[in-house]
Amino acid sequence: MADTPILSVRDLNKSFSGIVAANNINVDVAPGEIVGIIGANGAGKTVFVNMITGYLKPSSGTIQFNGKDITGIEPRDATHEGVCRSFQISQVFMTMSVRENLLIALAIARESGTAMLLPVDHPDLTDECERLMAVYKIDQYADSTVSTLSQGIRKLLDIAMAVVANPKVLLLDEPTSGVSVEEKFGIMDIVMSALKEKGTAVLFVEHDMEIVERYVHRVLAFYQGEVICDAPPDEALLDPKVIEFVIGTDYHSGGAQTEAADA
C-alpha cells in the first residue's frame, strides 16, 4: 500500500443529545485498500460512514481526503471531490430501465462545465453507459424495468450508479444485504474486480463474515462508537473483543455466518 493515505480520520467524535455515537476514531485508508466495517446493532458503523460522506457532521475531529480537509462537507460536494457511496437499500428508479437509471446518474455526475449541457442521449453519455453495464455484467438487462430484476442485479446497478463520478474512495453500505446466498459471491467478484481495476479504495459495512474474510485487506470492528480492532481479517476475526462483541463464538464453531444487523 502507498505510504500517503487517501483518507485520514483523526479524533472523530459524534454525539446525539449526550449519547456518544462515535468516540475518538482514528483511521487511515491507503489508495486501493479494501476495508471491511463490522459491528453489532448500534455500534456506530453507519454513523462513521455518514460522517465521511457528509450525511452527518462530526461533533469534533477532522476528515482529510487526498490531503484536503473535507470535515462537514455536503454529500454532493463529497461526490464531486471523489468520495461516493451506495446505500443498504438500493437507490434506483424502480419503474425505469437499467439503461435509463445509469444515464440519469451519468448526467447528474456531469452537472458542471459544458458537460451539463449535454442531452441524456449524447454519445459521450451513452458510450459510458454501455461500458459500465458491460463492466458490471448488467448489459443483458439494459432494457429491463428494474422492479422485475433480482436484488443482486439491483445492487450491481446501484453500485454502477455510485461509481459514475470515478471516485477515489467508495463506501458501500451492506452490499450483499438482501442478496441470495447463490448470488452474493458472484456479485462481490464483479464489484471488487471492477473497483480494483480503477484502483478505488473501498470501505464497506458488512454483516456477512464470509464476505469479509474473502474480500477485505483490513477489518475495522466497532463497538459502542469505538474501533475495538483494526487488523487483517485473519487476525480481527480471532480477536477476543471481536468475538465477544461482534461475531459471537458460534461463527468459529461453524454455526452463525453473520453478525448482528447494521445500525
RODO-2510 file (C-alpha; in nm, 4 decimals, decimal comma):
residues 263
     n   res          X          Y          Z
     1     m     0,0000     0,0000     0,0000
     2     a     0,1080     0,3575    -0,0588
     3     d     0,2533     0,5457     0,2364
     4     t     0,0286     0,8508     0,1954
     5     p    -0,3332     0,7733     0,2911
     6     i    -0,6131     0,8702     0,0551
     7     l    -0,8432     0,9048     0,3583
     8     s    -0,7333     1,0117     0,7049
     9     v    -0,9681     1,0390     1,0032
    10     r    -0,8435     1,1975     1,3245
    11     d    -1,0066     1,2173     1,6691
    12     l    -1,3548     1,1895     1,5166
    13     n    -1,6453     1,2253     1,7584
    14     k    -2,0223     1,2398     1,7225
    15     s    -2,2876     1,2776     1,9936
    16     f    -2,6660     1,2932     1,9745
    17     s    -2,8262     1,4604     2,2777
    18     g    -2,5465     1,3373     2,5000
    19     i    -2,5383     0,9870     2,3516
    20     v    -2,1956     0,9060     2,2072
    21     a    -2,2217     0,7508     1,8591
    22     a    -1,8550     0,7926     1,7624
    23     n    -1,5723     0,8196     2,0122
    24     n    -1,2207     0,9262     1,9171
    25     i    -1,1980     0,7392     1,5864
    26     n    -0,8591     0,7413     1,4114
    27     v    -0,8325     0,5619     1,0774
    28     d    -0,6080     0,5846     0,7703
    29     v    -0,7012     0,4226     0,4399
    30     a    -0,4449     0,3754     0,1636
    31     p    -0,5263     0,4165    -0,2073
    32     g    -0,6831     0,0963    -0,3402
    33     e    -0,7246    -0,0575     0,0048
    34     i    -1,0347    -0,2676     0,0810
    35     v    -1,1625    -0,2208     0,4367
    36     g    -1,4481    -0,4126     0,5952
    37     i    -1,6503    -0,2389     0,8670
    38     i    -1,8224    -0,4699     1,1143
    39     g    -2,0100    -0,4274     1,4394
    40     a    -2,3333    -0,5227     1,6111
    41     n    -2,6555    -0,3224     1,6035
    42     g    -2,5919     0,0369     1,7148
    43     a    -2,2126     0,0020     1,7117
    44     g    -2,1608     0,3206     1,5100
    45     k    -2,0694     0,1832     1,1672
    46     t    -2,3197     0,3828     0,9659
    47     v    -2,2549     0,6965     1,1719
    48     f    -1,8890     0,6663     1,0722
    49     v    -1,9754     0,6216     0,7026
    50     n    -2,2254     0,9086     0,7136
    51     m    -1,9672     1,1471     0,8579
    52     i    -1,7136     1,0648     0,5864
    53     t    -1,9709     1,1151     0,3089
    54     g    -2,1238     1,4339     0,4535
    55     y    -2,4600     1,2971     0,5644
    56     l    -2,3670     1,3729     0,9262
    57     k    -2,1421     1,6472     1,0587
    58     p    -1,8925     1,5402     1,3276
    59     s    -1,9116     1,6958     1,6731
    60     s    -1,5319     1,7241     1,6603
    61     g    -1,2306     1,5845     1,4798
    62     t    -1,1130     1,6012     1,1193
    63     i    -1,1553     1,4086     0,7949
    64     q    -0,8945     1,4519     0,5241
    65     f    -0,9364     1,3165     0,1725
    66     n    -0,6471     1,3247    -0,0709
    67     g    -0,4742     1,5782     0,1535
    68     k    -0,7758     1,8104     0,1718
    69     d    -0,9885     1,8783     0,4792
    70     i    -1,3446     1,7666     0,3992
    71     t    -1,4799     1,7713     0,7555
    72     g    -1,8502     1,8553     0,7441
    73     i    -1,8646     1,8577     0,3642
    74     e    -2,2044     1,8401     0,1929
    75     p    -2,2839     1,4992     0,0324
    76     r    -2,2990     1,6381    -0,3216
    77     d    -1,9658     1,8146    -0,2765
    78     a    -1,8136     1,4938    -0,1369
    79     t    -1,9227     1,3120    -0,4519
    80     h    -1,7589     1,5734    -0,6728
    81     e    -1,4392     1,5553    -0,4671
    82     g    -1,4236     1,1787    -0,5236
    83     v    -1,5895     1,0273    -0,2151
    84     c    -1,9014     0,8329    -0,3152
    85     r    -2,1327     0,5817    -0,1528
    86     s    -2,4120     0,3348    -0,2023
    87     f    -2,6847     0,2541     0,0480
    88     q    -2,8155    -0,0618     0,2120
    89     i    -3,1419    -0,0173     0,0209
    90     s    -3,0655     0,0333    -0,3473
    91     q    -3,1242     0,3939    -0,4571
    92     v    -3,2599     0,3151    -0,8032
    93     f    -3,5662     0,4176    -1,0031
    94     m    -3,7765     0,1012    -0,9952
    95     t    -4,0070     0,1938    -1,2844
    96     m    -3,7209     0,2765    -1,5219
    97     s    -3,4861     0,0501    -1,7143
    98     v    -3,1286    -0,0270    -1,6157
    99     r    -3,0024     0,1894    -1,9017
   100     e    -3,2254     0,4839    -1,8060
   101     n    -3,1055     0,4676    -1,4432
   102     l    -2,7417     0,4774    -1,5471
   103     l    -2,7915     0,7565    -1,7981
   104     i    -2,9574     0,9717    -1,5308
   105     a    -2,6700     0,9028    -1,2892
   106     l    -2,4159     0,9912    -1,5578
   107     a    -2,5969     1,3126    -1,6436
   108     i    -2,6093     1,4190    -1,2781
   109     a    -2,2400     1,3377    -1,2291
   110     r    -2,1543     1,5713    -1,5175
   111     e    -2,3583     1,8665    -1,3949
   112     s    -2,0690     2,1106    -1,4093
   113     g    -1,8993     2,2849    -1,7006
   114     t    -2,0031     2,2230    -2,0600
   115     a    -2,0913     1,8585    -1,9843
   116     m    -2,4065     1,9695    -1,8044
   117     l    -2,5403     2,0958    -2,1383
   118     l    -2,5227     1,7520    -2,2989
   119     p    -2,8544     1,5727    -2,3626
   120     v    -2,9001     1,2387    -2,1846
   121     d    -2,8753     1,0558    -2,5176
   122     h    -2,5476     1,2243    -2,6150
   123     p    -2,2902     0,9703    -2,7439
   124     d    -2,0446     1,0600    -2,4659
   125     l    -2,3007     0,9521    -2,2069
   126     t    -2,4432     0,6549    -2,3939
   127     d    -2,0964     0,5133    -2,4658
   128     e    -2,0006     0,5377    -2,0988
   129     c    -2,3347     0,3849    -2,0035
   130     e    -2,2726     0,0852    -2,2278
   131     r    -1,9205     0,0462    -2,0879
   132     l    -2,0417     0,0495    -1,7279
   133     m    -2,3176    -0,2010    -1,7984
   134     a    -2,0593    -0,4359    -1,9507
   135     v    -1,8134    -0,3930    -1,6608
   136     y    -2,0821    -0,4654    -1,4004
   137     k    -2,2326    -0,7501    -1,6060
   138     i    -2,5773    -0,5924    -1,6305
   139     d    -2,5794    -0,5225    -2,0044
   140     q    -2,8157    -0,8132    -2,0707
   141     y    -3,0706    -0,6331    -1,8505
   142     a    -3,0228    -0,2921    -2,0181
   143     d    -3,3856    -0,2555    -2,1252
   144     s    -3,5431    -0,4400    -1,8322
   145     t    -3,7521    -0,2494    -1,5811
   146     v    -3,5592    -0,2515    -1,2529
   147     s    -3,8593    -0,3707    -1,0477
   148     t    -3,8544    -0,7001    -1,2408
   149     l    -3,4910    -0,7789    -1,1549
   150     s    -3,3378    -0,9711    -0,8663
   151     q    -3,1969    -0,7894    -0,5660
   152     g    -2,8476    -0,8891    -0,6752
   153     i    -2,8826    -0,7206    -1,0152
   154     r    -3,0303    -0,4119    -0,8468
   155     k    -2,7260    -0,3992    -0,6196
   156     l    -2,4929    -0,4142    -0,9185
   157     l    -2,6858    -0,1313    -1,0839
   158     d    -2,6811     0,0735    -0,7629
   159     i    -2,3032     0,0381    -0,7304
   160     a    -2,2508     0,1125    -1,1003
   161     m    -2,4513     0,4329    -1,0474
   162     a    -2,2346     0,5189    -0,7440
   163     v    -1,9106     0,4972    -0,9441
   164     v    -2,0110     0,7170    -1,2398
   165     a    -1,8141     1,0045    -1,0846
   166     n    -1,4972     0,7872    -1,0782
   167     p    -1,4478     0,8038    -0,7004
   168     k    -1,1135     0,7509    -0,5340
   169     v    -1,2963     0,6287    -0,2224
   170     l    -1,6221     0,4326    -0,2349
   171     l    -1,8277     0,3496     0,0728
   172     l    -2,0732     0,0624     0,0410
   173     d    -2,3463     0,0002     0,2977
   174     e    -2,4080    -0,3750     0,3178
   175     p    -2,3527    -0,4593    -0,0497
   176     t    -2,4860    -0,8139    -0,0032
   177     s    -2,7917    -0,7211     0,2065
   178     g    -3,0978    -0,8932     0,0643
   179     v    -2,8895    -1,0795    -0,1931
   180     s    -2,9383    -1,4557    -0,2139
   181     v    -2,6676    -1,6926    -0,0940
   182     e    -2,6304    -1,8128    -0,4528
   183     e    -2,5694    -1,4593    -0,5811
   184     k    -2,3529    -1,2992    -0,3126
   185     f    -2,0047    -1,4154    -0,4150
   186     g    -2,0730    -1,3600    -0,7846
   187     i    -2,1947    -1,0060    -0,7118
   188     m    -1,8904    -0,9245    -0,4981
   189     d    -1,6486    -1,0767    -0,7514
   190     i    -1,7859    -0,8419    -1,0186
   191     v    -1,7794    -0,5344    -0,7935
   192     m    -1,4352    -0,5920    -0,6450
   193     s    -1,2804    -0,6733    -0,9826
   194     a    -1,4199    -0,3514    -1,1326
   195     l    -1,3042    -0,1369    -0,8402
   196     k    -0,9589    -0,2977    -0,8266
   197     e    -0,9155    -0,2166    -1,1959
   198     k    -0,9797     0,1508    -1,1133
   199     g    -0,7602     0,1490    -0,8009
   200     t    -1,0553     0,2630    -0,5903
   201     a    -1,0270     0,2412    -0,2122
   202     v    -1,3364     0,0708    -0,0717
   203     l    -1,4853     0,0752     0,2763
   204     f    -1,7885    -0,1450     0,3157
   205     v    -2,0202    -0,2149     0,6046
   206     e    -2,0975    -0,5858     0,6062
   207     h    -2,2669    -0,8331     0,8384
   208     d    -2,1673    -1,1448     0,6432
   209     m    -1,8326    -1,2656     0,7772
   210     e    -1,7772    -1,4926     0,4774
   211     i    -1,7761    -1,1823     0,2583
   212     v    -1,5428    -1,0017     0,4998
   213     e    -1,2973    -1,2916     0,5132
   214     r    -1,2873    -1,3270     0,1366
   215     y    -1,2591    -0,9691     0,0113
   216     v    -1,1045    -0,7239     0,2579
   217     h    -0,7457    -0,6283     0,3384
   218     r    -0,8397    -0,4898     0,6793
   219     v    -1,1248    -0,5058     0,9276
   220     l    -1,2498    -0,2162     1,1400
   221     a    -1,4590    -0,3585     1,4216
   222     f    -1,6892    -0,1128     1,6003
   223     y    -1,8412    -0,1383     1,9458
   224     q    -2,0295     0,1430     2,1211
   225     g    -1,8916     0,4042     1,8804
   226     e    -1,5289     0,2974     1,9138
   227     v    -1,2943     0,0994     1,6904
   228     i    -1,2073    -0,2013     1,9066
   229     c    -0,9967    -0,3748     1,6414
   230     d    -0,8145    -0,2635     1,3260
   231     a    -0,6362    -0,5623     1,1734
   232     p    -0,6250    -0,8033     0,8772
   233     p    -0,9299    -1,0334     0,8704
   234     d    -0,7432    -1,3454     0,9816
   235     e    -0,6412    -1,1588     1,2983
   236     a    -0,9538    -0,9491     1,3508
   237     l    -1,1983    -1,2398     1,3394
   238     l    -0,9976    -1,4184     1,6085
   239     d    -0,9673    -1,1124     1,8328
   240     p    -1,1319    -1,1822     2,1723
   241     k    -1,3171    -0,8483     2,1740
   242     v    -1,4485    -0,9012     1,8209
   243     i    -1,5699    -1,2497     1,9123
   244     e    -1,7353    -1,1215     2,2306
   245     f    -1,8964    -0,8030     2,0985
   246     v    -1,9438    -0,8623     1,7253
   247     i    -1,9440    -1,2101     1,5760
   248     g    -2,0021    -1,4378     1,8762
   249     t    -1,8487    -1,7784     1,9407
   250     d    -2,0815    -1,9650     1,7039
   251     y    -1,9077    -1,8296     1,3955
   252     h    -1,5837    -2,0169     1,4576
   253     s    -1,7689    -2,3325     1,5558
   254     g    -1,9394    -2,3412     1,2175
   255     g    -2,2702    -2,2020     1,3424
   256     a    -2,3820    -1,8485     1,2630
   257     q    -2,2344    -1,6987     0,9463
   258     t    -2,3311    -1,3401     1,0177
   259     e    -2,3162    -1,0908     1,2993
   260     a    -2,5916    -0,8611     1,4131
   261     a    -2,7629    -0,6335     1,1635
   262     d    -2,6330    -0,2879     1,0850
   263     a    -2,7252     0,0388     1,2521
***
